[in-house]
Amino acid sequence: MIITSIDQVRDLVRKERKRRGLTQAQAAELIGHTQKWLSNFESGKVDPPASMVFRLMNLLGMPLQQGEAQTARKQPGKGVESEIGLDLDL
């Protein structure tokens, strides 16, 4: 999956946390934050530093892998341009 927004990261983190059976309080404690912070992150009320998001994703076993998107877009009057993105290795 190509991630293009922080909202997609929020959704993936929430889904993976729930899939692993962790409450917000449990997951937050494991990364050194409060349940309120994680709730605010998952609901889009705060945009934390990338380091916090990466710690949370690592905790949930969601490593990032750099790669090229398999989709390409064609611009009018131009050739096909490939997109570069981050691919979650889920």
Buried (B, 14 or more C-beta within 10 A) or exposed (E): EBBEEBEEBBEBBBBBBEEEEBEBEEBBBEBEBEBEBBBBBBEEEEEBEEEBBBBBBEBBEBEBEEEEBEEEEEEEEEEEEEEEBBBBEE
